[in-house]
Amino acid sequence: MSQGGSNKFLKVRFQKNAKNLGAIVSVTAAGKTLTDFLYSGEGLSSDQSSTLIFGFSDLNPEINHLTINYLSGKIDTVRNVTANSAIEIK
């Protein structure tokens, strides 16, 4: 059985609701910015997860901040985020 690896990550979990769909999430860490999108439905009869996972390889990054841009134009910034954790966005 796999014991996992030593790679670092950050999970960003969204509540499943209409206001979160289409959100653009950017994580700035280790001098780089990683971006992902929260969308629903991909293919026939499928359900998209509301969790985004950012991978940082084997780096031990200091996560500067997490920015969420909603379709409504609202922007949220989350600070004091640590690697190898999961945060909940409501």
C-alpha positions as a Markdown table, in Angstrom:
| # | Residue | x | y | z |
|---|---|---|---|---|
| 1 | Met | 0.0 | 0.0 | 0.0 |
| 2 | Ser | 1.3 | 3.5 | -0.8 |
| 3 | Gln | 2.5 | 5.5 | 2.2 |
| 4 | Gly | 2.3 | 8.7 | 0.1 |
| 5 | Gly | 5.2 | 10.9 | -0.7 |
| 6 | Ser | 6.9 | 14.0 | 0.7 |
| 7 | Asn | 5.4 | 16.5 | -1.8 |
| 8 | Lys | 3.7 | 19.5 | -0.3 |
| 9 | Phe | 0.1 | 20.6 | -1.2 |
| 10 | Leu | -2.8 | 22.9 | -0.3 |
| 11 | Lys | -6.4 | 21.9 | -0.6 |
| 12 | Val | -9.0 | 24.6 | -1.0 |
| 13 | Arg | -12.6 | 23.3 | -0.4 |
| 14 | Phe | -15.6 | 25.3 | -1.5 |
| 15 | Gln | -19.2 | 24.9 | -0.3 |
| 16 | Lys | -21.3 | 23.7 | -3.3 |
| 17 | Asn | -23.3 | 26.8 | -4.1 |
| 18 | Ala | -23.9 | 29.0 | -7.2 |
| 19 | Lys | -21.8 | 31.9 | -5.9 |
| 20 | Asn | -18.6 | 29.9 | -5.8 |
| 21 | Leu | -18.9 | 28.5 | -9.4 |
| 22 | Gly | -16.5 | 30.1 | -11.8 |
| 23 | Ala | -14.2 | 31.3 | -9.0 |
| 24 | Ile | -10.6 | 31.8 | -10.0 |
| 25 | Val | -8.2 | 30.8 | -7.2 |
| 26 | Ser | -4.5 | 31.9 | -7.2 |
| 27 | Val | -1.9 | 30.8 | -4.7 |
| 28 | Thr | 1.3 | 32.7 | -4.4 |
| 29 | Ala | 4.2 | 30.7 | -2.8 |
| 30 | Ala | 7.9 | 30.1 | -3.3 |
| 31 | Gly | 8.1 | 33.0 | -5.8 |
| 32 | Lys | 5.4 | 31.5 | -8.1 |
| 33 | Thr | 1.7 | 31.9 | -8.6 |
| 34 | Leu | -0.4 | 28.8 | -9.3 |
| 35 | Thr | -4.0 | 29.3 | -10.6 |
| 36 | Asp | -7.0 | 27.0 | -10.9 |
| 37 | Phe | -10.7 | 27.4 | -11.6 |
| 38 | Leu | -13.8 | 26.0 | -9.9 |
| 39 | Tyr | -16.3 | 24.8 | -12.4 |
| 40 | Ser | -19.1 | 22.4 | -12.5 |
| 41 | Gly | -19.8 | 19.4 | -14.8 |
| 42 | Glu | -17.3 | 18.0 | -17.2 |
| 43 | Gly | -18.7 | 15.5 | -19.6 |
| 44 | Leu | -21.9 | 13.5 | -19.7 |
| 45 | Ser | -23.5 | 12.8 | -16.3 |
| 46 | Ser | -20.5 | 13.9 | -14.3 |
| 47 | Asp | -20.1 | 15.9 | -11.1 |
| 48 | Gln | -17.1 | 18.1 | -10.5 |
| 49 | Ser | -15.4 | 18.2 | -7.1 |
| 50 | Ser | -15.6 | 21.4 | -5.2 |
| 51 | Thr | -12.0 | 20.9 | -3.9 |
| 52 | Leu | -9.0 | 22.4 | -5.7 |
| 53 | Ile | -5.6 | 21.0 | -5.0 |
| 54 | Phe | -2.4 | 22.9 | -5.5 |
| 55 | Gly | 0.9 | 20.9 | -5.5 |
| 56 | Phe | 4.3 | 22.4 | -4.5 |
| 57 | Ser | 6.5 | 19.4 | -5.3 |
| 58 | Asp | 9.1 | 18.7 | -2.6 |
| 59 | Leu | 9.5 | 22.4 | -1.8 |
| 60 | Asn | 8.7 | 23.7 | 1.6 |
| 61 | Pro | 6.9 | 26.8 | 0.5 |
| 62 | Glu | 5.9 | 29.7 | 2.6 |
| 63 | Ile | 2.5 | 30.5 | 1.2 |
| 64 | Asn | 2.2 | 34.2 | 0.9 |
| 65 | His | -1.5 | 34.4 | 0.2 |
| 66 | Leu | -4.5 | 32.9 | -1.6 |
| 67 | Thr | -6.7 | 35.0 | -3.8 |
| 68 | Ile | -10.2 | 34.1 | -4.9 |
| 69 | Asn | -11.9 | 36.1 | -7.7 |
| 70 | Tyr | -15.6 | 35.4 | -8.0 |
| 71 | Leu | -17.7 | 35.9 | -11.1 |
| 72 | Ser | -19.6 | 38.6 | -9.2 |
| 73 | Gly | -16.5 | 40.7 | -9.1 |
| 74 | Lys | -15.9 | 40.1 | -5.4 |
| 75 | Ile | -12.2 | 39.3 | -4.4 |
| 76 | Asp | -11.2 | 37.6 | -1.2 |
| 77 | Thr | -7.6 | 37.2 | 0.0 |
| 78 | Val | -6.7 | 34.6 | 2.6 |
| 79 | Arg | -3.4 | 35.0 | 4.5 |
| 80 | Asn | -1.5 | 32.8 | 7.0 |
| 81 | Val | -2.1 | 29.6 | 5.0 |
| 82 | Thr | 0.3 | 26.7 | 5.6 |
| 83 | Ala | 1.3 | 23.9 | 3.2 |
| 84 | Asn | -0.1 | 20.4 | 3.7 |
| 85 | Ser | -3.4 | 21.7 | 5.0 |
| 86 | Ala | -7.0 | 22.1 | 3.8 |
| 87 | Ile | -9.0 | 25.3 | 4.1 |
| 88 | Glu | -12.8 | 25.7 | 3.8 |
| 89 | Ile | -14.2 | 28.6 | 1.8 |
| 90 | Lys | -17.9 | 29.4 | 2.5 |
